[in-house]
């Protein structure tokens, strides 16, 4: 089992009528800028443990489980809307940082949230790090009729129980699933993650700590013109980090490419790019020491030349 170097503590805070679970490392201090780390789709805050252990400095780290993930409550709804993540983050920063700006790090979906949030509330973000938060393929208005129909069909599938997440007979089974999904994930890390990614129910089955409703396609179209406006409103120096493996082109099969993502990033005023070697999309699991080094060097660097 993976040996933790820096133990976290858990807090539960009321955020927008939900009992939000937040994992904390370190202690607040006047000379520390809070380091807020937000996870991706079907992940949990505990996933940041390996990066936190690799950080060279004593940071005050704040990492929430998004709504419907980990130990945070699911809302009384049967689907999720992306703007809610921005609002949840805004309320969380009110609670933990007040008016003070924070360093914001996001992975995958969390990276997308972080980018859009930093454009909406630029004064609240001092430094921004986006780990493989690519966004989505551009949509067209004529896609709307089929998109709404598909959304309603998926809602019916959810209510018929056809979208339930698979359960496992042991934590070891969960660990095997994690390693099957990510070939680079070491067994000790997988076994540790399994106990945070899933929980044993009354029948002895291990249930994934994620709401099946997260699998439902968003009814709204992805509007790149709006995204570019938000990117352009970011005032914080921004570091966008990619893994050496190009997952994006494989996922979308030409519908959305790494080159298109890079073109979108041209809208960000103060941009720096980084890459993690020998890593896939879950780069914070694959190479936490590289990720930690990139983050820390960026946080202490001077202004980015425009």
Backbone torsions as a table, in degrees:
resi	resn	phi	psi	omega
1	UNK	NA	140.6	178.4
2	UNK	-59.2	134.9	179.1
3	UNK	-97.3	115.8	-178.6
4	UNK	-72.3	133.8	176.1
5	UNK	-90.4	-36.8	-179.3
6	UNK	-125.6	107.4	-176.7
7	UNK	-72.3	144.0	176.3
8	UNK	-98.7	167.6	171.7
9	UNK	-128.9	154.7	-177.5
10	UNK	-107.6	142.4	171.2
11	UNK	-132.1	151.2	174.1
12	UNK	-119.6	124.0	-176.4
13	UNK	-127.1	146.8	178.8
14	UNK	-78.9	117.7	179.9
15	UNK	-129.7	111.0	174.3
16	UNK	51.0	51.1	176.4
17	UNK	69.4	14.9	175.4
18	UNK	-120.8	149.5	173.8
19	UNK	-89.9	101.2	-174.0
20	UNK	-89.5	133.1	174.2
21	UNK	-94.5	131.5	-179.2
22	UNK	-129.9	131.4	177.5
23	UNK	-100.4	133.4	-175.1
24	UNK	-125.5	138.8	172.1
25	UNK	-124.5	139.0	178.7
26	UNK	77.3	-177.2	-177.4
27	UNK	-124.8	146.6	176.1
28	UNK	-67.7	150.3	177.3
29	UNK	-155.8	153.7	-178.0
30	UNK	-57.2	-29.6	-177.1
31	UNK	-93.8	5.7	-179.0
32	UNK	-108.2	127.1	170.1
33	UNK	-84.3	122.8	179.7
34	UNK	-55.3	136.8	177.9
35	UNK	-105.6	104.4	-175.9
36	UNK	-97.6	125.5	-174.9
37	UNK	-123.2	122.1	-175.4
38	UNK	-118.2	133.0	-172.2
39	UNK	-85.4	174.5	-177.1
40	UNK	-98.2	-170.8	-177.8
41	UNK	-63.5	134.3	-179.8
42	UNK	54.0	41.7	176.0
43	UNK	-131.8	-177.9	-179.7
44	UNK	-141.0	164.4	-178.5
45	UNK	-61.1	-32.4	-178.7
46	UNK	-60.4	-19.4	178.8
47	UNK	-59.9	-20.1	-179.7
48	UNK	-79.9	-5.7	-175.1
49	UNK	-54.0	-43.2	-175.2
50	UNK	-66.8	-37.8	177.3
51	UNK	-69.9	-43.4	179.1
52	UNK	-59.4	-41.9	178.8
53	UNK	-62.7	-29.2	-177.1
54	UNK	-88.0	-10.4	179.5
55	UNK	-65.5	138.5	-177.1
56	UNK	-81.9	-24.9	-176.9
57	UNK	-106.1	165.4	179.6
58	UNK	-89.0	88.4	-178.8
59	UNK	-89.3	157.2	168.4
60	UNK	-97.5	105.3	-172.3
61	UNK	-106.0	132.6	-179.8
62	UNK	-122.9	118.7	-176.8
63	UNK	-135.3	108.7	179.4
64	UNK	-86.2	152.2	160.6
65	UNK	-81.9	121.4	177.6
66	UNK	-59.1	160.4	177.1
67	UNK	-51.2	132.0	178.6
68	UNK	77.4	13.1	176.7
69	UNK	-130.1	153.5	175.8
70	UNK	56.3	-129.6	-176.9
71	UNK	-100.6	6.3	175.1
72	UNK	-81.6	142.2	-179.3
73	UNK	-63.0	153.6	169.6
74	UNK	-89.7	143.0	177.8
75	UNK	-70.8	164.1	177.8
76	UNK	-80.7	65.0	-178.2
77	UNK	-150.7	165.7	-177.5
78	UNK	-111.4	14.1	172.6
79	UNK	-160.6	168.3	-172.9
80	UNK	-120.9	146.0	-178.1
81	UNK	-120.8	130.7	-172.3
82	UNK	-57.2	-40.9	-179.5
83	UNK	-58.1	-23.7	179.1
84	UNK	-62.6	-32.8	178.9
85	UNK	-65.3	-39.4	178.2
86	UNK	-63.6	-44.6	-179.1
87	UNK	-66.3	-40.5	177.1
88	UNK	-59.4	-44.6	179.2
89	UNK	-62.3	-40.2	179.4
90	UNK	-60.6	-44.9	178.7
91	UNK	-66.5	-39.1	178.4
92	UNK	-63.2	-40.5	178.4
93	UNK	-68.2	-35.3	173.2
94	UNK	-55.9	-43.8	-175.7
95	UNK	-69.6	-45.3	-170.7
96	UNK	-97.0	-23.6	-174.5
97	UNK	-125.0	-9.8	-177.0
98	UNK	61.6	-130.4	179.5
99	UNK	-89.3	-4.4	-175.5
100	UNK	-75.2	140.7	177.2
101	UNK	-71.8	157.9	-178.9
102	UNK	-125.7	162.7	164.0
103	UNK	-86.4	132.3	-174.5
104	UNK	-121.9	124.6	179.4
105	UNK	-122.6	132.0	178.2
106	UNK	-136.9	143.6	176.9
107	UNK	-112.5	133.4	173.3
108	UNK	56.1	-119.2	177.2
109	UNK	-55.6	-39.4	177.2
110	UNK	-63.4	-32.6	174.9
111	UNK	-66.5	-38.3	175.9
112	UNK	-64.2	-44.6	177.6
113	UNK	-58.9	-46.2	-177.1
114	UNK	-61.3	-41.4	179.9
115	UNK	-64.4	-47.5	-178.4
116	UNK	-67.6	-37.7	178.6
117	UNK	-65.2	-43.8	-178.6
118	UNK	-63.9	-27.1	174.7
119	UNK	-78.9	-28.8	-179.7
120	UNK	-82.4	-36.5	-179.1
121	UNK	-127.0	63.8	-174.0
122	UNK	-58.6	-29.7	-176.8
123	UNK	-71.5	-13.3	-175.0
124	UNK	-95.7	-3.3	-175.8
125	UNK	-122.2	119.5	179.2
126	UNK	-85.3	-46.8	176.7
127	UNK	-137.4	142.6	-174.5
128	UNK	-125.4	129.6	177.9
129	UNK	-125.4	122.6	-179.6
130	UNK	-113.3	113.1	179.4
131	UNK	-100.1	101.1	175.2
132	UNK	56.8	35.2	174.8
133	UNK	-96.0	83.8	-167.9
134	UNK	-81.7	-24.1	-169.2
135	UNK	88.8	-160.9	-173.5
136	UNK	-126.7	164.6	174.9
137	UNK	-60.5	149.6	176.1
138	UNK	-62.6	142.1	177.8
139	UNK	-109.5	165.6	178.4
140	UNK	-125.6	147.6	-177.9
141	UNK	-54.6	-33.5	-177.4
142	UNK	-69.6	-9.2	176.5
143	UNK	-80.2	-13.6	-172.4
144	UNK	-58.3	-46.9	-177.2
145	UNK	-57.2	-47.8	-179.5
146	UNK	-69.6	-33.6	179.8
147	UNK	-63.3	-46.9	179.0
148	UNK	-63.8	-40.0	179.1
149	UNK	-64.1	-42.6	179.2
150	UNK	-63.1	-41.1	177.8
151	UNK	-59.5	-46.5	179.9
152	UNK	-66.1	-36.6	177.2
153	UNK	-64.3	-41.1	179.4
154	UNK	-67.7	-36.0	175.6
155	UNK	-59.9	-41.2	178.1
156	UNK	-65.5	-39.0	177.5
157	UNK	-62.3	-40.7	177.6
158	UNK	-59.8	-46.5	-177.0
159	UNK	-71.6	-19.8	173.7
160	UNK	-85.7	0.8	179.1
161	UNK	79.3	17.1	-175.1
162	UNK	-88.8	-3.2	-177.9
163	UNK	-116.5	16.4	-178.2
164	UNK	-61.8	145.5	177.0
165	UNK	-77.9	145.5	-180.0
166	UNK	-65.8	140.0	174.1
167	UNK	-104.8	167.2	-173.6
168	UNK	-131.7	154.6	-176.8
169	UNK	-84.3	-8.9	179.9
170	UNK	-159.7	163.9	174.5
171	UNK	-64.9	-31.3	177.5
172	UNK	-62.9	-35.4	176.8
173	UNK	-65.4	-38.1	176.4
174	UNK	-64.3	-43.0	179.2
175	UNK	-61.4	-40.8	178.2
176	UNK	-62.9	-38.2	177.5
177	UNK	-62.5	-43.6	-179.8
178	UNK	-63.0	-40.1	180.0
179	UNK	-73.2	-29.5	176.3
180	UNK	-67.4	-39.6	179.6
181	UNK	-70.3	-38.4	-178.5
182	UNK	-124.2	102.6	-175.2
183	UNK	-64.5	-22.8	-179.0
184	UNK	-84.8	-13.2	-175.1
185	UNK	-67.7	122.0	-179.9
186	UNK	-73.2	150.7	-173.3
187	UNK	-62.1	-39.4	-178.7
188	UNK	-63.4	-38.6	177.6
189	UNK	-69.9	-39.8	179.6
190	UNK	-62.5	-42.5	179.7
191	UNK	-65.0	-38.1	178.2
192	UNK	-68.1	-46.4	-178.9
193	UNK	-61.8	-36.8	-176.0
194	UNK	-56.0	-34.3	-178.5
195	UNK	-78.2	-8.0	175.5
196	UNK	-110.6	-23.3	-178.0
197	UNK	-85.1	-19.4	-178.2
198	UNK	-144.2	166.0	179.6
199	UNK	-144.6	144.1	-179.0
200	UNK	-77.0	132.8	179.9
201	UNK	-93.3	-177.4	-176.5
202	UNK	-63.2	-23.5	179.8
203	UNK	-91.7	3.3	178.7
204	UNK	87.0	0.7	178.3
205	UNK	-85.3	148.4	178.2
206	UNK	-96.3	115.9	-176.2
207	UNK	-102.4	133.8	176.8
208	UNK	-64.5	135.5	-178.5
209	UNK	-86.4	65.9	177.7
210	UNK	-153.1	136.8	179.5
211	UNK	-73.1	129.7	179.8
212	UNK	-59.6	-23.0	-179.5
213	UNK	-65.3	-16.6	175.6
214	UNK	-64.0	-18.9	-177.9
215	UNK	-78.2	-12.8	-176.6
216	UNK	-73.3	132.7	177.9
217	UNK	-60.6	138.1	177.8
218	UNK	-66.5	133.8	-179.6
219	UNK	-69.5	-26.8	-176.6
220	UNK	-82.6	145.0	175.4
221	UNK	-74.1	151.2	177.6
222	UNK	-87.5	112.9	-172.7
223	UNK	-101.7	101.4	-176.4
224	UNK	-62.9	-34.1	-180.0
225	UNK	-61.2	-37.7	177.1
226	UNK	-69.2	-41.7	-179.9
227	UNK	-60.4	-42.3	-179.3
228	UNK	-64.8	-35.2	175.9
229	UNK	-64.6	-40.3	178.3
230	UNK	-67.6	-42.6	177.0
231	UNK	-58.6	-42.5	-178.2
232	UNK	-67.5	-19.9	-179.8
233	UNK	-88.7	-5.3	178.4
234	UNK	-70.4	126.2	177.9
235	UNK	-103.7	-17.3	-178.6
236	UNK	-73.1	141.5	167.6
237	UNK	-53.7	135.5	-170.5
238	UNK	-126.1	130.9	175.4
239	UNK	-113.0	118.7	176.1
240	UNK	-106.5	121.5	-173.6
241	UNK	-113.6	134.7	177.0
242	UNK	-120.0	153.8	172.0
243	UNK	-81.5	157.9	178.4
244	UNK	-63.9	-32.6	173.6
245	UNK	-76.1	131.0	177.9
246	UNK	-89.0	89.0	-179.3
247	UNK	-73.3	-31.1	-172.0
248	UNK	-59.7	-49.2	-178.1
249	UNK	-63.7	-34.2	178.3
250	UNK	-69.0	-38.5	-179.7
251	UNK	-64.2	-46.2	-166.2
252	UNK	-101.5	-6.9	173.4
253	UNK	49.7	48.2	176.5
254	UNK	92.1	-12.5	179.0
255	UNK	-73.8	-24.0	178.8
256	UNK	-155.2	122.2	-173.6
257	UNK	-115.4	163.8	176.6
258	UNK	-61.5	-34.6	177.9
259	UNK	-63.5	-39.8	177.4
260	UNK	-65.0	-40.6	177.1
261	UNK	-60.8	-45.0	179.0
262	UNK	-61.8	-36.3	177.8
263	UNK	-64.2	-40.0	177.8
264	UNK	-62.8	-37.4	-177.7
265	UNK	-66.1	-14.4	176.9
266	UNK	-62.0	-18.7	178.8
267	UNK	-77.3	-16.8	-179.7
268	UNK	-78.3	128.4	-171.5
269	UNK	-67.8	-50.2	-175.7
270	UNK	-116.5	88.6	-171.1
271	UNK	-114.3	136.1	172.3
272	UNK	-130.4	139.9	-179.6
273	UNK	-108.4	147.5	176.4
274	UNK	-141.2	158.8	178.0
275	UNK	-136.9	143.7	176.7
276	UNK	-108.2	123.5	-176.5
277	UNK	-81.5	155.3	178.3
278	UNK	51.0	51.5	-176.5
279	UNK	-146.4	151.6	171.8
280	UNK	-108.1	-160.1	-174.9
281	UNK	-58.3	-36.3	179.0
282	UNK	-86.6	56.9	-174.1
283	UNK	-63.1	-26.3	178.5
284	UNK	-73.3	-16.2	171.5
285	UNK	-91.9	-39.9	-173.4
286	UNK	-71.0	-45.7	-174.0
287	UNK	-138.9	64.8	-176.3
288	UNK	-60.9	-32.6	-179.7
289	UNK	-66.7	-40.7	177.0
290	UNK	-64.1	-43.2	-179.7
291	UNK	-62.7	-45.4	-179.5
292	UNK	-61.4	-41.8	-179.9
293	UNK	-64.4	-43.5	178.0
294	UNK	-60.8	-44.3	-178.8
295	UNK	-62.0	-50.4	-174.2
296	UNK	-66.7	-40.3	177.6
297	UNK	-62.4	-38.5	-179.8
298	UNK	-69.0	-37.9	-177.5
299	UNK	-66.7	-29.7	-177.3
300	UNK	-100.9	-0.5	-179.4
301	UNK	-75.3	162.5	178.1
302	UNK	-77.4	-175.2	178.6
303	UNK	-59.2	148.3	178.1
304	UNK	-83.2	131.7	178.8
305	UNK	-65.8	133.4	-179.9
306	UNK	-94.4	NA	NA
